[in-house]
Amino acid sequence: MIEPIMFLGLGFLAASLLALILLPLVHARAVRLTRRRIEALAPLSVAELKADKDVTDRLSPSELDAMFDLGYHFKHVDTIFERVFGRA
């Protein structure tokens, strides 16, 4: 009576161990394939955006340069550092 229950438990534990071994491999493959697909679809640089006809129909090169101007996006970094860390 107890022997079939023990075999069932042993089978469940063996299947769980096998799943724990294979799960990282499946996850790594899914991440690699997803990253490859996203990188193929998304432009990686401003030059690629400027070469895209859909983008240039709506935005001029100067507007694109303004959007990717690091000075605009980092203009308050010094103020933030002063507020967080105090004056040096």
MODELLER restraints for C-alpha pairs under 7 A, 6 or more apart:
rsr = mdl.restraints
at = mdl.atoms
rsr.add(forms.Gaussian(group=physical.xy_distance, feature=features.Distance(at['CA:43:A'], at['CA:49:A']), mean=6.35, stdev=0.5))
rsr.add(forms.Gaussian(group=physical.xy_distance, feature=features.Distance(at['CA:49:A'], at['CA:55:A']), mean=6.42, stdev=0.5))
rsr.add(forms.Gaussian(group=physical.xy_distance, feature=features.Distance(at['CA:50:A'], at['CA:56:A']), mean=6.19, stdev=0.5))
rsr.add(forms.Gaussian(group=physical.xy_distance, feature=features.Distance(at['CA:50:A'], at['CA:61:A']), mean=6.60, stdev=0.5))
